[in-house]
Amino acid sequence: MSVTLYTTGCPKCKILEKKLNDKKVSYNKITDVDEMINAGFLYSPVLKVNDKFMPFTEAIGWVNGVEK
């Protein structure tokens, strides 16, 4: 499984990152705003799992469902 967190360090980003760390999910972290803009993201954080992009609320739901 490939997991990538696109983050600007905003409060929601920090919450999602903490949840990923608490669940011990291995992930890549992208903080380059230009890369996010070029990908068409209008907000952060965005979590990419395999080929699926998830906004904050959906990403939190996904992380909550991950087994430790």
Buried (B, 14 or more C-beta within 10 A) or exposed (E): EEBBBBBBEEEBBEBBBEBBEEEEBEBEEBEEEEEBEEEEBEEBBBBBBEEEBBBBEBBBEBBEEBEE
